[in-house]
Amino acid sequence: MPRSGWPRPASTVPSVGVAALLAAIAVVARASPTPAVTVRATEAVAPCLRAALVLYPGAKAVAIEVGHLDSADVLVGSAVEVTRALEGGAAAEGSDVAVARIPWVLSLAPGNPASIRGVADLARPEVEVWILGGAAAHEARRRIDGLAAGRVHELRRDRDGSGAPVVVVPLSLASGGERIPLDVPPLEVQAAVGARAASPAAARDLTSFLSSESGTAAFARCGGR
């Protein structure tokens, strides 16, 4: 009586053709979803992030959330916001990279109903001004408060300034009307890997792209839409 167990005689081992084996591997590979990378971006940088991702090879696996920089695989925001995320433990230490600079502008309603010709016109007592809120707007807010004290309103989701004659925002959020450059330091954009990123390698790949020449160029062009 033949002994049981391995090794089995070669004649009794099922054979699998190489082509069939490769086909089976391909099916498994297609069935395995690519790990999604979640990006948390602040409102001011989200439009530029979307523009830059058009050139990113793995863009289909990237999900963008807009809001405060907290838990996500990648965090993108102003330098001051990313620094706070690093200090607060939401971003991985040493993972921050510079991405782009976005200038601040006066974004005027179509037709310029307030007849604003320059920043000095904000001193006129009848001109009301809306400005993006948050720590990233500190310098811009200080400049505008010096011209239009008591007439400056913070942009909020429930009061977005739609239709307002004068809005102070980074160029990325400017409307289709006329824009006047504002002489304040531009918004310094940075990206960082989340401290609890599900796939740190994928997150680092994305931040590397955003800080690359092609990534920064695409990011910087978004304000010209």
C-alpha positions, 0 to 999 in steps of 0.5 A: 500500500502506497504511503500517504502524505507529501511529496506526491508523485509528479503524475498526481500533482495538478498542473497549472499552465503559465498563461492561466496562472498569470491570468489568475494573478491579473484578475486578483490584481484588478480586484484589489482596490488601490488604497485611497489617499485622503487629503484634508485641505483648507478652503483657500488652497483646495481649488489649487490642489484640485488643479495640481492633481490633474497632473498627478498619476494617482489622482483617481485614488485621491479623495479631497476634504475641505476644512480644518487640518486634522486627521487625514493622510495628507494635510495641505494648507497655509504655512501657519496652519501646517505648523499648527498641525505639526505642533498638535500632532496631526502631521508627521514631524519632518514631513512638511514641504513647501508647495507654492505661494498664492498672492492676496487680491481685492476681488471685485464684483462684476462691473465693479459697482463700488468703483474701486480703482485701487486699495486706497479706495477702501478708505471711503466710508461707504465701502464695505469689505469682506475678507477670508478669516483664519490665521492665514489671513492675519497680515491681510486683515491687519492691512485692511483694518487700517483702511476700513476699520469698522467696515470689515466682515469675515467671510463665513460659510453661512455668509460667504460674501456672494455679491459683495462689491469688495472681497479680500481673498487669496487669488485661488478664491477670486471671483470672475470680476476684476482683481487688484493686487494687495501689498501683503505677504502671499499665502505660503502653502505647505503640505505634510503627511498625516501622523496617522496616515493609512499608507505613509508611502502613498502620502509621501508620494503625493507630497513629493509630487506637490512640491515637485516642479510640475506640481508647484507649477500646476498649483500656482496656475490655479488662480488664473482661472 
